[in-house]
Amino acid sequence: MKKLLTLLLLSPLAFAEMKPLKEYIASIDELGATEVLYANYRCLGLFGMVINVTSGSSQENSKNINAIVDANSKMLLAQTYQVWASVREDKSTEAFLENIKVSIPPIADNYQVLANENWKNTGAYFEGNELIMGDTQICNDLVAMFQQEEQ
């Protein structure tokens, strides 16, 4: 758990060269709580960036993306709490939300930098950026897996 906290509390510059989630997951022999939390935090950061980019847009496509990502983010947040609480002494919602408030914004900021750079280069925030598109697929797969588990 200390390893995860150290990673998540590093400055945003440390995440500037984020490894694609697909590679991260493939490099792990066994997914434990720490690894699942890291992947979930990355997804929550990605979803936060997407919500930020699509909020307030008048484009129908952006509105649809925003609604889907918002729902996925809420579901993933609930799943993340379950994993987080399984390895913590203080299982309070307040402690979890404080952890999220500290951990997720630096990740979202790094995705935002990538999205802004992609916008400058291609005119699109997401399309054309392999890290964002690949991580989006992994994150959507995680949400789908959690949805299936709930049914």
C-alpha positions in Angstrom: 0.0 0.0 0.0 2.9 2.4 0.7 4.1 1.9 -2.9 0.7 3.0 -4.2 0.5 6.0 -1.9 4.1 7.0 -2.9 3.2 6.8 -6.6 0.0 8.7 -6.2 1.5 11.5 -4.1 4.3 12.2 -6.5 4.2 15.5 -8.4 2.2 15.6 -11.7 5.6 15.7 -13.5 6.2 12.1 -12.4 3.1 11.0 -14.3 3.9 12.9 -17.4 5.2 9.7 -19.0 2.4 7.4 -17.9 2.7 3.9 -19.0 -0.4 2.7 -20.9 -2.7 0.8 -18.6 -2.7 -2.2 -20.9 1.1 -2.5 -20.4 0.9 -1.8 -16.7 -1.7 -4.6 -16.2 0.2 -7.0 -18.5 3.4 -6.4 -16.5 1.9 -7.6 -13.3 2.0 -11.3 -12.3 -0.9 -11.0 -9.9 -3.4 -8.2 -9.5 -3.7 -7.4 -5.8 -5.6 -4.6 -4.1 -2.8 -2.1 -4.7 -2.6 -2.8 -8.4 -6.4 -2.6 -8.8 -6.5 0.6 -6.9 -3.8 2.1 -9.1 -5.7 1.1 -12.3 -9.0 2.4 -10.8 -7.3 5.7 -9.9 -5.9 6.1 -13.3 -9.4 5.5 -14.8 -11.0 7.9 -12.4 -8.4 10.5 -13.4 -9.0 9.8 -17.1 -12.8 10.0 -16.6 -12.4 13.3 -14.7 -10.5 14.8 -17.6 -13.1 13.6 -20.1 -15.9 15.1 -17.9 -13.9 18.3 -17.7 -13.5 18.5 -21.5 -17.1 17.6 -22.4 -18.9 19.6 -19.6 -20.8 22.6 -20.9 -20.4 21.6 -24.5 -23.4 22.2 -26.8 -22.4 19.4 -29.1 -24.7 16.4 -28.9 -21.7 13.9 -29.1 -20.0 15.6 -26.2 -23.2 15.6 -24.1 -23.6 11.9 -24.7 -19.9 11.2 -23.8 -20.2 13.3 -20.7 -23.3 11.4 -19.5 -21.8 8.0 -20.1 -18.4 8.8 -18.5 -20.2 10.4 -15.5 -22.2 7.2 -14.9 -19.0 5.1 -15.4 -17.1 7.3 -13.0 -19.7 7.0 -10.3 -19.8 3.2 -10.7 -16.0 2.9 -10.6 -15.8 5.2 -7.6 -18.1 2.8 -5.7 -16.0 -0.2 -6.7 -12.8 1.6 -5.8 -14.2 2.3 -2.4 -14.8 -1.4 -1.8 -11.2 -2.3 -2.8 -9.8 0.6 -0.8 -11.8 -0.3 2.3 -10.6 -3.9 2.1 -7.1 -2.8 2.8 -7.6 0.1 5.2 -8.2 0.3 8.9 -10.2 3.6 8.6 -13.0 2.6 6.2 -14.8 5.9 6.6 -16.2 7.6 3.6 -14.5 10.8 4.7 -11.1 9.1 4.7 -11.8 7.6 1.3 -12.9 10.9 -0.2 -9.9 12.7 1.2 -7.6 10.1 -0.4 -9.5 10.5 -3.7 -9.2 14.3 -3.5 -5.4 14.0 -3.1 -4.7 11.2 -5.5 -6.9 11.7 -8.5 -6.3 15.3 -9.6 -2.6 14.9 -10.5 -3.5 12.0 -12.7 -6.4 13.9 -14.3 -4.0 16.8 -14.8 -1.6 14.6 -16.7 -4.4 13.3 -19.0 -5.5 16.9 -19.5 -2.0 17.9 -20.6 -2.1 15.0 -23.1 -5.6 16.0 -24.3 -4.7 19.6 -24.7 -1.5 18.7 -26.7 -3.6 16.4 -28.9 -6.1 19.2 -29.5 -3.2 21.5 -30.6 -1.8 18.9 -32.9 -5.0 17.3 -34.3 -8.0 19.4 -33.4 -9.4 16.6 -31.3 -8.9 16.0 -27.6 -9.1 12.2 -27.5 -8.9 10.7 -31.0 -5.4 10.2 -32.2 -3.8 10.0 -28.8 -2.8 6.3 -28.3 -2.5 6.6 -24.5 -5.9 8.2 -24.0 -7.6 5.9 -26.5 -6.0 2.8 -25.1 -6.6 3.7 -21.5 -10.2 4.6 -22.3 -10.7 1.1 -23.7 -9.1 -0.5 -20.6 -11.2 1.7 -18.3 -14.4 0.9 -20.2 -13.6 -2.8 -20.0 -13.1 -2.5 -16.2 -16.4 -0.8 -15.8 -18.1 -3.4 -18.0 -16.5 -6.1 -15.8 -17.8 -4.5 -12.6 -21.3 -4.2 -14.2 -21.3 -7.9 -15.0 -20.2 -8.7 -11.5 -23.2 -6.7 -10.1 -25.7 -8.6 -12.2 
